[in-house]
Amino acid sequence: MHTVKRIEVIANSFELGKILDGLKQGDVTGYLVIRNVAGQGLGDNTEDLNMTMLDNVYVVAFCTPEKIKKAVEIIRPILNKFGGTCYVSDAMEIRSLRCVASL
């Protein structure tokens, strides 16, 4: 097992391309996108998220702790301009580092 950072982004689907480009620029290459999510009270920009619930996406990505700062610096301005929210937390990946290096 080894420590990784989990990045969770909830935003309008129109901004999905910008968010994924931001992750890629931050060298975060693996992610999961769940479309048509709904919720309430998610961060400061909830008005943007509540406009059309079926237009929201949930993006979850994992990266090494060294990559998190750059990725967040790229994503933050996108969310500040277009709305949405981002959470970063610690997680444990259970694959061995040797398996990851061989992929």
Backbone hydrogen bonds, N-H to C=O, Kabsch-Sander energy under -0.5 kcal/mol:
donor,donor_aa,acceptor,acceptor_aa,energy
2,H,93,E,-1.9
4,V,91,A,-2.6
5,K,63,C,-3.2
6,R,89,S,-3.3
7,I,5,K,-0.5
7,I,61,A,-3.2
8,E,6,R,-0.5
8,E,87,Y,-3.0
9,V,59,V,-2.9
10,I,85,T,-2.6
11,A,57,V,-1.9
13,S,55,D,-4.3
15,E,12,N,-1.9
16,L,13,S,-1.5
19,I,15,E,-2.4
20,L,16,L,-2.9
21,D,17,G,-2.4
22,G,18,K,-2.3
23,L,19,I,-2.3
24,K,20,L,-2.3
25,Q,21,D,-2.7
26,G,22,G,-1.6
27,D,24,K,-1.8
28,V,23,L,-3.0
29,T,27,D,-0.7
32,L,60,V,-2.4
34,I,58,Y,-2.8
35,R,33,V,-0.5
36,N,56,N,-1.0
37,V,56,N,-1.5
43,G,41,G,-1.0
46,T,43,G,-0.6
48,D,45,N,-0.6
49,L,45,N,-1.3
50,N,46,T,-2.1
51,M,47,E,-0.6
51,M,48,D,-0.7
55,D,52,T,-2.4
56,N,53,M,-1.4
57,V,11,A,-3.1
58,Y,34,I,-2.6
59,V,9,V,-3.0
60,V,32,L,-2.3
61,A,7,I,-2.4
62,F,30,G,-0.8
63,C,5,K,-2.0
67,K,64,T,-1.6
68,I,64,T,-0.6
68,I,65,P,-0.7
71,A,67,K,-1.9
72,V,68,I,-2.6
73,E,69,K,-2.2
74,I,70,K,-1.5
75,I,71,A,-2.2
76,R,72,V,-2.7
78,I,74,I,-0.6
79,L,75,I,-2.1
80,N,76,R,-2.7
81,K,77,P,-2.0
82,F,78,I,-2.7
83,G,79,L,-2.2
85,T,10,I,-2.5
87,Y,8,E,-2.9
89,S,6,R,-2.2
91,A,4,V,-2.4
93,E,2,H,-3.0
100,V,96,S,-1.8
101,A,97,L,-2.4
102,S,98,R,-1.1
103,L,99,C,-0.6
103,L,100,V,-1.0
